[in-house]
Amino acid sequence: MGFVTPDIGTIFWMVIIFAITLFILKKFAWKPILTSLKVRENTIAQALSSADEARKEVEGLKADQEQIIAEAKREKHLILKEARELNEKLLADAKIQAQNEGRKIVEAARSQIEAEKAIAIADMKKQIVDLSVLVAEKLIRQQLKEQKDQDAMVKNLLDDLKLN
């Protein structure tokens, strides 16, 4: 129970042992502990600064990424707009070309119809002339069965020629 009750001798020896322990700790352990705490403090400060720089870099990259995405969207819209315009132009060109070809086909058909019409009219005229000659020949043969009628007709024709 002597150690539990404060006695002057015990306090004296406790102070001396504490001072010796403090001296030994200060001499051998205090500097390495402080050095290691400094190193730890520097490491933590560097880690915090690296984290802050990384956060700023991530924010910068995020801003760059958003800018790149916005630029990509603009380019996409531009490409789609150009594609629509090209599509409309191609459709308009195809429509114009189809109309031109349609006109050419109609004109060719009209020309062919006119040519066939002219051929048909010429053929009809020829047939009418042939029929007229045939009818006239039959009429003349019937009217000119006798020689005297033939002579009179030749004379009339010659007189008509002389007048012209």
Summary of the structure (lengths in Angstrom):
residues: 164
radius of gyration: 64.3
end to end distance: 180.8
largest distance: 197.0
contacts: 316
relative contact order: 0.02
helix: 93%
strand: 0%
